[in-house]
Amino acid sequence: SSTNPANTLTDITTMLTNVDAAKLEALVSHADFQALDADSQLAVMSQVINYPNDRTVETFTRMVQADWFKGMDLGDQQRTSKIIGYLCVNGHGSADQSAITTNTLNQFLPPDGTFDFELVPITSSPGTITFGSAGGSEFRLNENLIPDGQEPLDGTNSNIRHAVSHTMAHEVNHLVNGDRVDDTYEY
């Protein structure tokens, strides 16, 4: 719960002069956004401030409609908002990168997304990091890599960047293609 009175939803929305007002209104007035508790609304809006562009706002409007997002605890809603906000701003460098990012997010988000997004603690053998995994219709990202809270994602951390920018697209590719990874890495 936020203890800073300057971080109210009203204060946040007045700070976003570089975001299209109609798109911002569509987000904050959407029934699924309104159904979130105040801390969850703040989790979303904090990342709108951290990643202030129309793509972020439009993507968050879709994100708050996802059943998997609504079912997350506050920490995972904060992590997910960071991840998606980061991708909305940083995942569009080239045309190919933009297509991969957009297609990856579309696999999770309404209206057509069919996969669940889950953050779980994943332990790894000493000296290794498991960034994420996928199976069935569910993508899992290692929540130990992404701190909760209202600050932006730490894009300077190579492990965080790898998990968000590479692992997500890689694992979604497995889900889309129905790949089953074997212990021998043969398909």
N, C-alpha and C positions, 0 to 999 in steps of 0.2 A: 504494500500500500504506500502511496506517495505521501510524504509529509511536507513537501514543498508546495505552499498554496499557489505559487506562480505557475505550477504545472497543471493547471486545470484544463479541461478540454477546450473551454472558451479561449483561454490564453494561447493555447497551442494553435488553434485554427486562425487566430489573428496574426500569427507569426509567418504564415505561409502565403505571402503575397505573390510568390513566383509559381504557384500551383493554380491551375484553372479552377475558379471558384465553383463552377457547376459540377466539376468532377469531385471536388472536395465535399460539396454538399451531398452528392450522390453517395459517397462513402458514409459520412456521419449521419445521414438520415435513413440509411438502409436498415430495414427491420432487423437483420442479423447483427449489424453493428450495435444498434440500439439494445438488443437483447443481451449483449455482453455486459458484464459488471464494469464498474468504473475503472478498476485496475487493468482489466483486459483492454478496454478502450484506450487507456493511456499507453499500454504496451504498443498498440498499433500506431497511435498518433505520434508517439515518440520517434518511431522509425520513419514516419512521414517527414518529420523535422530533419532527421538524420539523412534521409534520402529524398529530398524534396523535388520531385518531378511528377509530371502527369502519369507516366508509366507506373510509378510506384503506387499512386492513388488508385488508378484503375485496377491494378493487380491486387491491391489490398481489398478492394470492394469485392472481388471474386474470392479472395482468401477467407474473409469473414463468413462467407456462405458455406464453406466446406465443413462437413460434419466432423472430419478429423480435427480441424482447427477448433471448433466449438467444444470438442471433448477434451482438449488439452488442459493441463494445469497452467497456471499463470507463467511459471518459468519457461515452459515449452512454448507458450504463445509468444513470449518475449523473444526466445531464440529463433522461432520460425519467422517472426516479423523481421528480425535482423537479417536472416538469411535471404528472405525474399526481397527485402528492400535493397540489400547489397547487390543481388543479381539484377534487379531492375536498373540500377545505376551503372554497375561495373561489368555486366555480362553482355554488353552490346558493342564491343570494340570494332569488330569487323562484321561484314554481312553474314559470314559463316557462324561466327560466335553468337551473333544476335539470333540467328535461326535456331541454333542448338539451345540457347537459354530459353527462348520463347517456347520451343517444342517441349523442353523438359518441364517447365512450369505448367504448360497446358495439360500434361499428364496427371497433375494433381488437382488442378483448380476447376471449379464449375465454370461453364456449364457442362463441359465434356470430359473432365478429368475422371479417370476410373481408378487411380491408385491412391492409397493412403500414405500419408507422410507421418513418420513417427520418429521421435528423438528418444534414444535409449542409451543408458551407459553401456559401453562395450569395452571389456577388458581385453588386453592383448598380451602376447608373450613379451617378456622383457626385450627391449630394444626394437620393438615393432609398434606400429599404430594401425588399428583397424578403423578406417574412416567411416565405413558404412557397409550395408548389405541390402539385398533385395530378395524377395521370394513371394510366391503367390501373387498377391496384388498389393503388397506392402513394401515400402521403402523405409529403411531404418538408417538414421545418421547418428553417429556417436555424439551424444549430448555432452560428453566430457570435454569436447573440443570447443564448444560454443558456450560462453558464460551467459547466464540470464542477466536481466537488467535493462535499463533504458538507453545505455550508450550504444553507439554504432558497433557493428562487427569490426574486429581488429583485422583489417585487410593487410596489415604488414606481417602478420603471423603466417608463415608459409603452410603450416598444417591446417589452419582454418581456411585459408584460400584454396588449398587442395580439396578439402572436404566439400566445400561449397561449390567451387567452380568446376571441379573435375569428377569427384566421386558421385555427385548427384546425377549428372548426365550419363556417366558410365553405368551406374546401377539401374537407372531408368531404361537404358538401352537393353539391359538384360530382361527387364519386365516386359517391355514392348515386344521383344523378339521371343519371349518364352524360353530363354536360355536357362538351363540347369547346370550349375557349376558342379563338377565332380571333384573328388579329392585329387585326381590326377590332372586337373585343369584341362581335360579333354572334353570336347562337346560332341 
